[in-house]
């Protein structure tokens, strides 16, 4: 989605993505891939009862409460003030809500498999809670993603949204299924390195988006141009008229000659 949006926005919408932006997209993909590779496998959950017990655990309830509070803060306080000027506000809302949409999809996938297996999933209240949560979260994501696309460059929106969304989803999966218990030191280091790579990619993408950098003009951009010396004649030299009342005795006197 990141690469396709960058290419299509360049050809269809006339939005330019310079060399550093392309490198930022590549680093974002590499960092996300490294995070996914080192992320542990989630715990097997096969029934809605097991999913319910996971959702009721205090750790996930506290995490979900923090995400909801952050989401309300972004929507009602920060979005009206800074949403039009800061690209991170709308995309942060979409990413935070994405934690609930992915969890709902996970639970609904279990419910669908149980339905075809003959289990009474329609009588389970969790099924309808997940459906309502999924509809509300996807509607909110689409709303704020469209607002962000109306204001900001498409080639910037999708990479940043991809990075934030991936980070939130992996964090949610780790907390919900307690994957951090089985993570080794190598996986922890790999996850941290992947996250730092993502940060570097987003920085290159966002900080240098207005620079005209390409393979063609790269030598000219990297070349340090020395400013030409300024030649001044007598007419451009400021001549200070000496004032003997305020000037010290040892100060040289300057006289102005008129022709």
Protein Blocks (a to p, Z undefined) as FASTA:
>chain_A
ZZmmmmmmmmmnopacdfklmmmmmmmmmmmmmmmmmpccddddfbfklmmmmmmpmklm
mmmmmmmmmmmmmmmmmmmmmmmmmmklmmmmmmmmmmmmmmmmmmmmmmmmmmmnopaf
klpmklmmmmmmmmmmmmmmmmmmmmmmmmmcfklmmmmmmmmmmmmmmmmmmmmnommm
mpcfklmmmmmmmmmmmmmmmmmmmmmmmpccdfklmmmmmpccddddddddfklpccdd
ddfklpcfklccdddddZZ
